[in-house]
């Protein structure tokens, strides 16, 4: 487990960028909408548009990974989640199942990559550093390292006191890429973990005796926590304001409005993502 150093010490510089903060979605909005928007924005950044930090929330969603979708009863488990009032999708970036609600902040840093260089660890350290720096008014105890038993586990889980509050993933295109993270700020981490645990139980189904067990994360709710629980962060708004100050101290924030995504283009992208990652297994 590594203590996170200031993002100013990382080798990946933060360029001038647009800060795009979407309003809280309604429960009727498809959680695939912001992911499809980011795919289109990433293409524009690859063609020369300014980098973006996209900040968004959804009040009730389950976002799962490619491997989760391959579990034997995944379609039925996804449909049960939808019938309970959640928006459900398979995301194009890496990682596993994540439960979203109004207490979870989603961050996506969209950056150009004209040389198509791969610097996975530097990019993840950059995002982890920003997230830890934004936590500084309340705690300097953020660490990185996989938290065994957490949902969406990875080498760059961000935790306080051994309990994970943030996961980081990446999505690459030809000339740009997205570093994406979820940050649990309000509410209870264990409750979200229990919901993910239930999804996996349903999606894995009953394995006949002697058959190979499906491979999926074994979630332990005790490994997850929100920043309200772990560090006394009072609200999503307070953390977001701190993150904005951190970003402003690292780079110039450009006026928003440099991107133009047409509604029909967005609808087409959503359909393409659903066909590629959800319907095709």
C-alpha positions as YAML, in Angstrom:
chain: A
units: angstrom
residues:
- id: 1
  name: UNK
  ca: [0.00, 0.00, 0.00]
- id: 2
  name: UNK
  ca: [1.51, 3.33, -1.08]
- id: 3
  name: UNK
  ca: [0.82, 6.76, 0.37]
- id: 4
  name: UNK
  ca: [-0.20, 9.13, -2.44]
- id: 5
  name: UNK
  ca: [2.20, 11.97, -3.10]
- id: 6
  name: UNK
  ca: [0.98, 15.30, -4.42]
- id: 7
  name: UNK
  ca: [-0.03, 15.23, -8.06]
- id: 8
  name: UNK
  ca: [2.53, 17.97, -8.66]
- id: 9
  name: UNK
  ca: [5.18, 15.30, -8.16]
- id: 10
  name: UNK
  ca: [3.87, 13.00, -10.90]
- id: 11
  name: UNK
  ca: [5.68, 12.89, -14.23]
- id: 12
  name: UNK
  ca: [2.45, 13.33, -16.21]
- id: 13
  name: UNK
  ca: [1.67, 17.05, -16.45]
- id: 14
  name: UNK
  ca: [-1.90, 18.32, -16.27]
- id: 15
  name: UNK
  ca: [-2.59, 20.42, -19.40]
- id: 16
  name: UNK
  ca: [-4.95, 23.36, -19.65]
- id: 17
  name: UNK
  ca: [-8.42, 21.91, -19.92]
- id: 18
  name: UNK
  ca: [-12.16, 22.45, -19.89]
- id: 19
  name: UNK
  ca: [-14.00, 21.68, -16.65]
- id: 20
  name: UNK
  ca: [-17.40, 20.28, -17.63]
- id: 21
  name: UNK
  ca: [-19.69, 19.58, -14.68]
- id: 22
  name: UNK
  ca: [-22.98, 17.99, -15.69]
- id: 23
  name: UNK
  ca: [-26.09, 18.51, -13.55]
- id: 24
  name: UNK
  ca: [-27.28, 15.54, -11.52]
- id: 25
  name: UNK
  ca: [-29.09, 13.19, -13.90]
- id: 26
  name: UNK
  ca: [-32.68, 12.16, -13.30]
- id: 27
  name: UNK
  ca: [-33.55, 8.56, -12.48]
- id: 28
  name: UNK
  ca: [-35.08, 8.23, -15.96]
- id: 29
  name: UNK
  ca: [-31.85, 9.14, -17.75]
- id: 30
  name: UNK
  ca: [-29.79, 6.32, -19.22]
- id: 31
  name: UNK
  ca: [-26.41, 6.00, -17.47]
- id: 32
  name: UNK
  ca: [-24.97, 5.13, -20.88]
- id: 33
  name: UNK
  ca: [-25.54, 8.78, -21.90]
- id: 34
  name: UNK
  ca: [-22.43, 10.26, -20.17]
- id: 35
  name: UNK
  ca: [-20.30, 7.32, -21.31]
- id: 36
  name: UNK
  ca: [-21.36, 7.77, -24.94]
- id: 37
  name: UNK
  ca: [-20.79, 11.52, -24.64]
- id: 38
  name: UNK
  ca: [-17.25, 10.85, -23.41]
- id: 39
  name: UNK
  ca: [-16.55, 8.55, -26.36]
- id: 40
  name: UNK
  ca: [-17.49, 11.34, -28.75]
- id: 41
  name: UNK
  ca: [-15.63, 13.99, -26.74]
- id: 42
  name: UNK
  ca: [-12.54, 11.77, -26.73]
- id: 43
  name: UNK
  ca: [-12.58, 11.65, -30.53]
- id: 44
  name: UNK
  ca: [-12.75, 15.44, -30.67]
- id: 45
  name: UNK
  ca: [-9.84, 15.75, -28.22]
- id: 46
  name: UNK
  ca: [-7.92, 13.36, -30.47]
- id: 47
  name: UNK
  ca: [-8.59, 15.75, -33.36]
- id: 48
  name: UNK
  ca: [-7.27, 18.77, -31.46]
- id: 49
  name: UNK
  ca: [-10.02, 19.92, -29.09]
- id: 50
  name: UNK
  ca: [-8.94, 21.00, -25.60]
- id: 51
  name: UNK
  ca: [-8.60, 18.29, -22.93]
- id: 52
  name: UNK
  ca: [-11.57, 17.85, -20.62]
- id: 53
  name: UNK
  ca: [-12.31, 16.98, -17.02]
- id: 54
  name: UNK
  ca: [-15.89, 15.68, -17.06]
- id: 55
  name: UNK
  ca: [-17.64, 15.56, -13.68]
- id: 56
  name: UNK
  ca: [-21.03, 13.84, -13.41]
- id: 57
  name: UNK
  ca: [-23.43, 11.88, -11.20]
- id: 58
  name: UNK
  ca: [-26.36, 9.51, -11.65]
- id: 59
  name: UNK
  ca: [-28.93, 8.92, -8.89]
- id: 60
  name: UNK
  ca: [-29.44, 5.17, -9.40]
- id: 61
  name: UNK
  ca: [-27.29, 3.09, -11.72]
- id: 62
  name: UNK
  ca: [-25.38, -0.17, -12.02]
- id: 63
  name: UNK
  ca: [-22.42, -0.01, -14.41]
- id: 64
  name: UNK
  ca: [-20.74, -3.35, -15.07]
- id: 65
  name: UNK
  ca: [-17.61, -4.50, -16.91]
- id: 66
  name: UNK
  ca: [-17.08, -6.72, -19.96]
- id: 67
  name: UNK
  ca: [-16.26, -9.80, -17.89]
- id: 68
  name: UNK
  ca: [-19.29, -9.25, -15.66]
- id: 69
  name: UNK
  ca: [-21.52, -9.33, -18.75]
- id: 70
  name: UNK
  ca: [-20.20, -12.82, -19.57]
- id: 71
  name: UNK
  ca: [-21.46, -14.34, -16.31]
- id: 72
  name: UNK
  ca: [-24.12, -17.02, -17.03]
- id: 73
  name: UNK
  ca: [-27.12, -15.13, -15.64]
- id: 74
  name: UNK
  ca: [-25.89, -11.57, -16.24]
- id: 75
  name: UNK
  ca: [-28.80, -10.55, -18.53]
- id: 76
  name: UNK
  ca: [-31.34, -11.68, -15.93]
- id: 77
  name: UNK
  ca: [-29.45, -9.93, -13.10]
- id: 78
  name: UNK
  ca: [-29.25, -6.74, -15.16]
- id: 79
  name: UNK
  ca: [-32.98, -6.90, -15.89]
- id: 80
  name: UNK
  ca: [-33.77, -7.36, -12.20]
- id: 81
  name: UNK
  ca: [-31.73, -4.26, -11.42]
- id: 82
  name: UNK
  ca: [-33.64, -2.33, -14.10]
- id: 83
  name: UNK
  ca: [-36.98, -3.50, -12.71]
- id: 84
  name: UNK
  ca: [-35.97, -2.05, -9.33]
- id: 85
  name: UNK
  ca: [-35.63, 1.39, -10.94]
- id: 86
  name: UNK
  ca: [-31.92, 1.43, -11.79]
- id: 87
  name: UNK
  ca: [-30.28, 2.34, -15.07]
- id: 88
  name: UNK
  ca: [-27.90, -0.44, -16.14]
- id: 89
  name: UNK
  ca: [-25.16, -0.61, -18.76]
- id: 90
  name: UNK
  ca: [-21.89, -2.25, -19.72]
- id: 91
  name: UNK
  ca: [-19.14, 0.35, -19.88]
- id: 92
  name: UNK
  ca: [-16.46, 0.54, -22.56]
- id: 93
  name: UNK
  ca: [-13.60, 1.16, -20.09]
- id: 94
  name: UNK
  ca: [-11.95, -1.50, -17.95]
- id: 95
  name: UNK
  ca: [-12.94, -2.58, -14.47]
- id: 96
  name: UNK
  ca: [-15.86, -4.43, -12.93]
- id: 97
  name: UNK
  ca: [-19.30, -3.66, -11.49]
- id: 98
  name: UNK
  ca: [-19.86, -0.32, -9.73]
- id: 99
  name: UNK
  ca: [-23.01, 0.98, -8.01]
- id: 100
  name: UNK
  ca: [-23.74, 4.67, -8.59]
- id: 101
  name: UNK
  ca: [-26.04, 7.03, -6.72]
- id: 102
  name: UNK
  ca: [-26.19, 10.75, -5.92]
- id: 103
  name: UNK
  ca: [-23.41, 10.32, -3.32]
- id: 104
  name: UNK
  ca: [-20.91, 9.01, -5.90]
- id: 105
  name: UNK
  ca: [-18.92, 11.44, -8.05]
- id: 106
  name: UNK
  ca: [-17.66, 10.27, -11.44]
- id: 107
  name: UNK
  ca: [-14.58, 11.91, -12.95]
- id: 108
  name: UNK
  ca: [-13.24, 11.46, -16.46]
- id: 109
  name: UNK
  ca: [-10.02, 13.10, -17.59]
- id: 110
  name: UNK
  ca: [-9.97, 13.12, -21.41]
- id: 111
  name: UNK
  ca: [-6.49, 13.70, -22.81]
- id: 112
  name: UNK
  ca: [-4.83, 13.66, -26.25]
- id: 113
  name: UNK
  ca: [-2.36, 10.93, -27.15]
- id: 114
  name: UNK
  ca: [-0.99, 11.84, -30.60]
- id: 115
  name: UNK
  ca: [2.08, 9.62, -30.25]
- id: 116
  name: UNK
  ca: [-0.05, 6.70, -29.04]
- id: 117
  name: UNK
  ca: [2.31, 6.29, -26.11]
- id: 118
  name: UNK
  ca: [1.25, 4.05, -23.22]
- id: 119
  name: UNK
  ca: [1.96, 5.36, -19.72]
- id: 120
  name: UNK
  ca: [-0.71, 3.53, -17.76]
- id: 121
  name: UNK
  ca: [0.90, 3.85, -14.33]
- id: 122
  name: UNK
  ca: [1.69, 7.56, -14.74]
- id: 123
  name: UNK
  ca: [-1.87, 8.27, -15.86]
- id: 124
  name: UNK
  ca: [-3.38, 6.37, -12.94]
- id: 125
  name: UNK
  ca: [-1.02, 8.14, -10.53]
- id: 126
  name: UNK
  ca: [-2.09, 11.49, -11.98]
- id: 127
  name: UNK
  ca: [-5.76, 10.77, -11.32]
- id: 128
  name: UNK
  ca: [-5.07, 9.28, -7.88]
- id: 129
  name: UNK
  ca: [-3.02, 12.34, -7.00]
- id: 130
  name: UNK
  ca: [-5.80, 14.74, -7.96]
- id: 131
  name: UNK
  ca: [-8.33, 12.75, -5.95]
- id: 132
  name: UNK
  ca: [-6.05, 12.63, -2.90]
- id: 133
  name: UNK
  ca: [-5.18, 16.33, -3.15]
- id: 134
  name: UNK
  ca: [-8.89, 17.20, -3.21]
- id: 135
  name: UNK
  ca: [-9.26, 15.23, 0.02]
- id: 136
  name: UNK
  ca: [-6.52, 17.25, 1.75]
- id: 137
  name: UNK
  ca: [-8.86, 19.63, 3.67]
- id: 138
  name: UNK
  ca: [-10.15, 16.61, 5.56]
- id: 139
  name: UNK
  ca: [-7.45, 13.92, 5.44]
- id: 140
  name: UNK
  ca: [-3.90, 13.26, 4.21]
- id: 141
  name: UNK
  ca: [-4.19, 9.50, 4.68]
- id: 142
  name: UNK
  ca: [-5.16, 8.45, 1.14]
- id: 143
  name: UNK
  ca: [-3.24, 5.45, -0.19]
- id: 144
  name: UNK
  ca: [-3.14, 3.45, -3.41]
- id: 145
  name: UNK
  ca: [-3.02, -0.32, -3.79]
- id: 146
  name: UNK
  ca: [-5.54, -3.06, -4.45]
- id: 147
  name: UNK
  ca: [-8.08, -3.58, -1.69]
- id: 148
  name: UNK
  ca: [-8.90, -7.28, -1.73]
- id: 149
  name: UNK
  ca: [-12.64, -7.80, -1.37]
- id: 150
  name: UNK
  ca: [-13.63, -4.42, -2.81]
- id: 151
  name: UNK
  ca: [-15.84, -4.04, -5.84]
- id: 152
  name: UNK
  ca: [-14.11, -3.07, -9.10]
- id: 153
  name: UNK
  ca: [-10.69, -3.97, -7.61]
- id: 154
  name: UNK
  ca: [-7.44, -2.74, -9.16]
- id: 155
  name: UNK
  ca: [-3.84, -1.78, -8.47]
- id: 156
  name: UNK
  ca: [-4.84, 1.87, -8.13]
- id: 157
  name: UNK
  ca: [-7.70, 1.54, -5.68]
- id: 158
  name: UNK
  ca: [-7.67, 4.66, -3.48]
- id: 159
  name: UNK
  ca: [-8.39, 4.05, 0.19]
- id: 160
  name: UNK
  ca: [-8.27, 5.51, 3.69]
- id: 161
  name: UNK
  ca: [-7.58, 3.22, 6.62]
- id: 162
  name: UNK
  ca: [-7.72, 0.13, 4.43]
- id: 163
  name: UNK
  ca: [-11.21, 0.88, 3.07]
- id: 164
  name: UNK
  ca: [-11.65, 1.78, -0.58]
- id: 165
  name: UNK
  ca: [-13.54, 4.89, -1.65]
- id: 166
  name: UNK
  ca: [-12.32, 5.23, -5.25]
- id: 167
  name: UNK
  ca: [-11.54, 3.07, -8.27]
- id: 168
  name: UNK
  ca: [-9.75, 4.12, -11.47]
- id: 169
  name: UNK
  ca: [-9.98, 2.72, -15.00]
- id: 170
  name: UNK
  ca: [-8.92, 3.73, -18.48]
- id: 171
  name: UNK
  ca: [-10.29, 3.74, -22.00]
- id: 172
  name: UNK
  ca: [-8.06, 4.30, -25.07]
- id: 173
  name: UNK
  ca: [-8.88, 5.47, -28.56]
- id: 174
  name: UNK
  ca: [-6.51, 5.97, -31.49]
- id: 175
  name: UNK
  ca: [-5.38, 9.52, -30.64]
- id: 176
  name: UNK
  ca: [-6.85, 10.23, -27.20]
- id: 177
  name: UNK
  ca: [-7.83, 8.43, -24.02]
- id: 178
  name: UNK
  ca: [-9.97, 8.67, -20.90]
- id: 179
  name: UNK
  ca: [-8.87, 8.13, -17.31]
- id: 180
  name: UNK
  ca: [-12.06, 7.58, -15.35]
- id: 181
  name: UNK
  ca: [-12.77, 7.23, -11.63]
- id: 182
  name: UNK
  ca: [-15.66, 6.86, -9.23]
- id: 183
  name: UNK
  ca: [-15.39, 8.53, -5.81]
- id: 184
  name: UNK
  ca: [-17.81, 7.54, -3.05]
- id: 185
  name: UNK
  ca: [-18.39, 10.68, -1.00]
- id: 186
  name: UNK
  ca: [-21.76, 10.51, 0.76]
- id: 187
  name: UNK
  ca: [-23.69, 7.51, 2.06]
- id: 188
  name: UNK
  ca: [-22.41, 4.10, 3.10]
- id: 189
  name: UNK
  ca: [-19.80, 2.11, 1.21]
- id: 190
  name: UNK
  ca: [-20.94, -1.20, 2.66]
- id: 191
  name: UNK
  ca: [-24.48, -0.74, 1.34]
- id: 192
  name: UNK
  ca: [-23.20, -0.16, -2.19]
- id: 193
  name: UNK
  ca: [-20.91, -3.17, -1.84]
- id: 194
  name: UNK
  ca: [-23.82, -5.34, -0.71]
- id: 195
  name: UNK
  ca: [-25.78, -4.32, -3.80]
- id: 196
  name: UNK
  ca: [-22.83, -5.24, -6.05]
- id: 197
  name: UNK
  ca: [-22.41, -8.50, -4.13]
- id: 198
  name: UNK
  ca: [-26.08, -9.32, -4.78]
- id: 199
  name: UNK
  ca: [-25.67, -8.59, -8.50]
- id: 200
  name: UNK
  ca: [-22.77, -11.05, -8.70]
- id: 201
  name: UNK
  ca: [-24.69, -13.76, -6.84]
- id: 202
  name: UNK
  ca: [-27.57, -13.43, -9.28]
- id: 203
  name: UNK
  ca: [-25.34, -13.10, -12.36]
- id: 204
  name: UNK
  ca: [-23.20, -16.14, -11.45]
- id: 205
  name: UNK
  ca: [-26.21, -18.35, -10.74]
- id: 206
  name: UNK
  ca: [-26.02, -21.87, -9.37]
- id: 207
  name: UNK
  ca: [-23.03, -23.86, -10.62]
- id: 208
  name: UNK
  ca: [-23.65, -27.59, -11.06]
- id: 209
  name: UNK
  ca: [-21.54, -29.89, -8.90]
- id: 210
  name: UNK
  ca: [-18.14, -30.49, -10.48]
- id: 211
  name: UNK
  ca: [-18.42, -27.57, -12.91]
- id: 212
  name: UNK
  ca: [-15.95, -24.70, -12.95]
- id: 213
  name: UNK
  ca: [-17.04, -21.75, -10.83]
- id: 214
  name: UNK
  ca: [-17.56, -18.46, -12.70]
- id: 215
  name: UNK
  ca: [-14.79, -15.92, -12.16]
- id: 216
  name: UNK
  ca: [-15.94, -12.66, -10.59]
- id: 217
  name: UNK
  ca: [-14.87, -10.37, -7.72]
- id: 218
  name: UNK
  ca: [-15.66, -11.75, -4.27]
- id: 219
  name: UNK
  ca: [-17.00, -8.60, -2.63]
- id: 220
  name: UNK
  ca: [-16.61, -8.03, 1.11]
- id: 221
  name: UNK
  ca: [-18.76, -5.03, 2.13]
- id: 222
  name: UNK
  ca: [-16.42, -4.24, 5.03]
- id: 223
  name: UNK
  ca: [-13.71, -3.18, 2.54]
- id: 224
  name: UNK
  ca: [-15.66, -0.20, 1.16]
- id: 225
  name: UNK
  ca: [-16.30, 3.22, 2.66]
- id: 226
  name: UNK
  ca: [-17.43, 6.69, 1.64]
- id: 227
  name: UNK
  ca: [-15.40, 9.82, 2.33]
- id: 228
  name: UNK
  ca: [-18.12, 10.94, 4.73]
- id: 229
  name: UNK
  ca: [-17.43, 7.78, 6.75]
- id: 230
  name: UNK
  ca: [-13.65, 7.69, 6.34]
- id: 231
  name: UNK
  ca: [-12.67, 11.36, 6.48]
- id: 232
  name: UNK
  ca: [-15.70, 13.43, 7.48]
- id: 233
  name: UNK
  ca: [-16.19, 15.02, 4.05]
- id: 234
  name: UNK
  ca: [-19.54, 16.81, 4.42]
- id: 235
  name: UNK
  ca: [-20.96, 16.59, 0.90]
- id: 236
  name: UNK
  ca: [-20.36, 15.90, -2.78]
- id: 237
  name: UNK
  ca: [-20.49, 19.64, -3.36]
- id: 238
  name: UNK
  ca: [-17.72, 20.32, -0.82]
- id: 239
  name: UNK
  ca: [-15.44, 17.68, -2.32]
- id: 240
  name: UNK
  ca: [-16.16, 18.87, -5.88]
- id: 241
  name: UNK
  ca: [-15.29, 22.45, -4.91]
- id: 242
  name: UNK
  ca: [-12.01, 21.23, -3.41]
- id: 243
  name: UNK
  ca: [-11.24, 19.25, -6.57]
- id: 244
  name: UNK
  ca: [-11.91, 22.34, -8.68]
- id: 245
  name: UNK
  ca: [-9.42, 24.34, -6.57]
- id: 246
  name: UNK
  ca: [-6.82, 21.59, -6.97]
- id: 247
  name: UNK
  ca: [-7.26, 21.54, -10.76]
- id: 248
  name: UNK
  ca: [-7.08, 25.34, -10.93]
- id: 249
  name: UNK
  ca: [-3.79, 25.24, -9.01]
- id: 250
  name: UNK
  ca: [-2.31, 22.81, -11.55]
- id: 251
  name: UNK
  ca: [-3.57, 24.11, -14.89]
- id: 252
  name: UNK
  ca: [-5.53, 26.84, -16.61]
- id: 253
  name: UNK
  ca: [-9.23, 26.07, -16.91]
- id: 254
  name: UNK
  ca: [-10.52, 27.08, -20.31]
- id: 255
  name: UNK
  ca: [-14.00, 28.45, -20.98]
- id: 256
  name: UNK
  ca: [-16.49, 25.67, -21.62]
- id: 257
  name: UNK
  ca: [-18.21, 25.35, -24.96]
- id: 258
  name: UNK
  ca: [-15.45, 24.11, -27.24]
- id: 259
  name: UNK
  ca: [-17.30, 20.85, -27.96]
- id: 260
  name: UNK
  ca: [-20.41, 20.35, -30.02]
- id: 261
  name: UNK
  ca: [-22.10, 16.94, -29.85]
- id: 262
  name: UNK
  ca: [-25.29, 16.62, -31.87]
- id: 263
  name: UNK
  ca: [-28.23, 14.72, -30.29]
- id: 264
  name: UNK
  ca: [-28.49, 12.33, -33.23]
- id: 265
  name: UNK
  ca: [-24.76, 11.60, -33.04]
- id: 266
  name: UNK
  ca: [-25.09, 10.87, -29.33]
- id: 267
  name: UNK
  ca: [-28.06, 8.55, -29.87]
- id: 268
  name: UNK
  ca: [-26.11, 6.69, -32.54]
- id: 269
  name: UNK
  ca: [-23.10, 6.34, -30.22]
- id: 270
  name: UNK
  ca: [-25.27, 5.02, -27.38]
- id: 271
  name: UNK
  ca: [-26.77, 2.40, -29.69]
- id: 272
  name: UNK
  ca: [-23.30, 1.39, -30.91]
- id: 273
  name: UNK
  ca: [-21.98, 0.97, -27.36]
- id: 274
  name: UNK
  ca: [-25.00, -1.05, -26.32]
- id: 275
  name: UNK
  ca: [-24.66, -3.36, -29.32]
- id: 276
  name: UNK
  ca: [-20.92, -3.82, -28.89]
- id: 277
  name: UNK
  ca: [-20.64, -4.24, -25.15]
- id: 278
  name: UNK
  ca: [-24.05, -5.39, -23.97]
- id: 279
  name: UNK
  ca: [-25.72, -7.40, -26.72]
- id: 280
  name: UNK
  ca: [-22.52, -8.97, -28.06]
- id: 281
  name: UNK
  ca: [-20.92, -11.25, -25.49]
...
